[in-house]
Amino acid sequence: MAIMRCRAHAPHGRTREYVAAIKPVGFPDSALVCGSKNCDEPAFIWLEGAEKVDYDSGVRIFRAFTDDVKVRAV
């Protein structure tokens, strides 16, 4: 499942391994903000391996946090 972070706060997988940072639609002026506690920088969509394969195949919508939240990548 995707996560939103700026490059300075790239996720370090404790239980998940993120392999790519993809720009959301409208980056850097998108509504996505880094999920790190004290950071308000624009966020990238960080993808896990299977999501990166999907992205490379043309998928541009990814689930984030829960099944109820989705984000669109460029």
Residue pairs with C-beta under 8 A, 6 or more apart in sequence:
1 16
1 48
1 62
1 63
1 64
1 65
2 45
2 46
2 47
2 48
2 51
2 62
2 63
2 64
2 71
3 11
3 16
3 18
3 35
3 45
3 46
3 64
3 65
4 24
4 32
4 33
4 34
4 35
4 43
4 44
4 45
4 46
4 64
4 71
5 11
5 34
5 35
5 36
5 43
5 44
5 46
6 34
6 36
6 39
6 41
6 42
6 43
6 44
7 21
7 44
8 34
8 39
8 41
9 34
9 35
9 36
9 39
9 41
10 18
10 21
10 46
11 18
11 46
16 48
17 48
17 49
18 46
18 47
18 48
19 47
19 48
19 49
19 52
20 46
20 47
20 51
20 52
20 55
21 44
21 45
21 46
21 47
22 44
22 45
22 46
22 47
22 55
22 73
22 74
23 44
23 45
23 73
23 74
24 30
24 32
24 43
24 44
24 45
24 71
24 72
24 73
24 74
25 72
25 73
25 74
27 42
27 44
27 74
28 42
29 42
30 42
30 43
32 42
32 43
32 44
32 45
32 71
33 39
33 40
33 41
33 42
33 43
34 40
34 41
34 42
34 43
35 43
45 62
45 64
45 71
45 73
47 55
47 62
51 59
51 62
54 62
55 62
55 73
60 72
60 73
60 74
61 70
61 71
61 72
61 73
62 70
62 71
62 73
63 69
63 70
64 70
64 71
